[in-house]
Amino acid sequence: MGKYLTATDQNFKAEVLDSGKVALVDFWAAWCGPCQMLGPVIEDLAGDYEGKAVIAKVNVDENPNIAAEYGIRSIPTMLIFKNGEIVDQMVGAMPKNMIAEKIDAQLA
């Protein structure tokens, strides 16, 4: 199990957009059932991609600005960033292998 980044309105630009790495960001909330199911998957991915990609979670209730900036309407939503730009988007809980494939495609 890896340590994912807890991204916030304050650190999002520095830790995600300016990281120089591919970044997967999971937008979630404590009351969201599918988000809870996705939690362990995100932790696994954080371990798998340690040093290769940024794996981050944003609590939409605690960080409304960043959620609004990216038009997050349903959660969980996962965005993949590369060079500060959104290059892929997934809505809903997905199996780990599908998420990993999308990260790998950006790392290639």
N, C-alpha and C positions, 0 to 999 in steps of 0.2 A: 504494500500500500504506500502510495506516494503522498507527498505534501503538495496539495494544489495551492495556488495563490488565491487569497481572498481579495478580489478586486473591488475597489470602492470608487465613488465619484471623484475622490481626491487623488488616488494613485493610478487610475485607469490609463491615462495618457502615458505616464512614465513606464509603468510595468507591462502594459500590453502593446499600445500603439508604437512606442519608441523602443521596444525590447530588442528589435533586430531579429526576432525569431518568429516563426509561425506560432500563433496563439489560438487555442480553443477556449472560448468563454461560454460558460453555462449560466444562463439567466434563470434564477430559481426563486422560490419563496418557501418559508417554513410550513405554510398551510397547504402546499400543493403536493398531492399524493404521488403523481408521476415523477415529480422532482425528487422526492425522497427515494424512490426506486432507482433513480439515476445516480444518486449520491455516491454509492460504492463504485460504480462504473467510472465516475470521474476520478475518484481516488486511485483506482487501478491504473488509469491512463496517465495520471500524474507520475506514478512510479515508472511506467513503461517509457515515458518520453522525457524523463528527467535529463536536463542538459541539452535536449534536442528541440523541445517546444515548450511554450508556456501553456500550462493548463490552469484555468482560472474559473472561479465562481463569483457571480454577482448576485447578491440578495436584492431583488427589485424593490422590496419594501423599505430597505435601509438606504438604497441608492437610486432614488427615483430619476435623478437627472440623466444618468448614463442609460437607464432603461428607456427613457423618453427620447434621448438623442438617437437611439438606434431603432425606435419604433417598435419596441417589444410589446406585443399585444397578448400573446398566449405563452404560457410557460409550461414545461421547460422549453426554452429556445436556446440553441447553441449556435454561436457564430464562430467562424474561423477567419482570423485576420492574418494577412501577410503584408509586410511593409506598411502597416497602419491602415490597410484597406480590407473591407469584407470580401472574402473570396468564396465563401460557402456558408450555407445556413441550413440548419436542421430544426424542425419543430416537433416536439414530443419526445418521449423516452425512446431511445433506440438501443439496439444491442451494441456491445462494446466493439465487435469486429467491424460493424458498419461505420462507427465513428472513427475508429483507427484507420480505416481505408481512406476516409476523407482527409485525415491529417497527413497520412503518408503521401497522398496525391500532391499535397502542397509542399512537402519536404523534398519530393523527388527533383 
